[in-house]
């Protein structure tokens, strides 16, 4: 299985959280999944290496902040929706599972992009 399969599995889990409970509010997390890689694309030139560097500067720091804020938002949205009684607890846990699949996929992509052999 390659990284695209895991990414698709994460999307499928997000859609399942909506379909099983017949409530489409958890799809707000999908918006955050789209926003997470945008700072890498716009400010990092498509590379994730700037996230682990100690180099600073206005745009680099802004990209690190936006990446972190969107990653935290991916976890916060299901929690807020559950607290507001807009989604069920099971949907929240399925969204957490989807998030952790995405995190593992991103970490594998980052590791693969650092190695020259890939």
C-alpha positions in Angstrom: 0.0 0.0 0.0 1.4 3.4 -0.9 0.7 6.8 0.7 -2.2 7.6 -1.6 -4.1 4.5 -0.3 -3.7 5.7 3.3 -4.8 9.2 2.3 -7.9 7.7 0.7 -8.6 5.6 3.8 -8.5 8.7 5.9 -11.0 10.4 3.6 -13.2 7.3 3.7 -13.2 7.2 7.5 -14.3 10.9 7.5 -17.1 10.1 5.1 -18.1 7.1 7.2 -18.4 9.2 10.3 -20.9 11.3 8.4 -22.8 8.5 6.7 -23.1 6.1 9.7 -24.7 8.7 11.9 -26.6 10.5 9.0 -25.1 13.8 10.0 -22.7 15.7 7.7 -21.3 18.2 10.2 -18.1 16.1 10.7 -17.1 17.0 7.1 -16.0 20.3 8.4 -12.8 18.5 9.4 -12.2 17.8 5.7 -11.8 21.5 5.2 -9.0 21.5 7.7 -7.4 18.5 5.9 -7.3 20.7 2.8 -5.8 23.6 4.6 -3.0 21.7 6.3 -0.7 21.3 3.3 -1.4 24.8 1.9 1.4 26.6 3.8 3.9 23.9 2.6 2.8 24.5 -1.0 2.7 28.3 -0.8 5.6 29.2 1.5 7.8 26.0 1.5 7.9 25.3 -2.2 6.1 22.0 -1.8 8.6 20.7 0.6 8.1 19.9 4.3 11.7 20.5 5.3 11.0 24.0 6.5 8.8 22.7 9.2 11.7 21.1 11.1 14.3 23.7 10.4 15.2 26.4 12.9 15.3 29.0 10.2 13.0 31.9 10.8 11.6 34.8 9.1 8.3 36.3 8.4 6.9 33.9 5.8 8.5 30.8 7.3 7.1 31.6 10.8 3.7 32.3 9.3 3.7 29.0 7.4 4.7 27.1 10.6 1.9 28.9 12.5 -0.7 28.2 9.8 0.3 24.5 9.6 0.0 24.1 13.3 -3.3 26.0 13.6 -4.9 23.9 10.8 -3.6 20.7 12.4 -5.0 21.7 15.8 -8.3 22.7 14.1 -8.5 19.2 12.6 -8.8 17.8 16.1 -10.7 20.7 17.6 -13.6 20.7 15.2 -15.0 17.3 16.1 -14.6 18.1 19.8 -16.4 21.4 19.5 -19.2 19.8 17.4 -19.6 17.0 20.0 -19.6 19.5 22.9 -22.4 21.4 21.1 -24.3 18.1 20.7 -24.3 18.4 16.9 -22.6 15.1 16.3 -22.5 11.7 18.2 -19.6 10.5 20.2 -19.0 7.7 17.8 -18.7 10.1 14.9 -16.1 12.1 16.9 -14.0 9.0 17.5 -14.2 8.0 13.8 -13.0 11.5 13.0 -10.1 11.1 15.4 -9.2 7.8 13.7 -9.3 9.6 10.4 -7.1 12.4 11.7 -4.5 9.9 13.0 -4.4 8.1 9.7 -3.8 11.5 8.0 -1.0 12.3 10.5 0.7 9.0 9.9 0.4 9.6 6.1 1.9 13.0 6.4 4.7 11.8 8.6 5.5 9.0 6.1 5.5 11.5 3.3 7.8 13.8 5.2 10.2 11.0 6.0 10.1 9.9 2.3 10.8 13.4 1.1 13.9 13.7 3.3 15.4 10.6 1.9 17.3 10.8 -1.4 16.5 7.3 -2.4 12.8 7.9 -2.9 
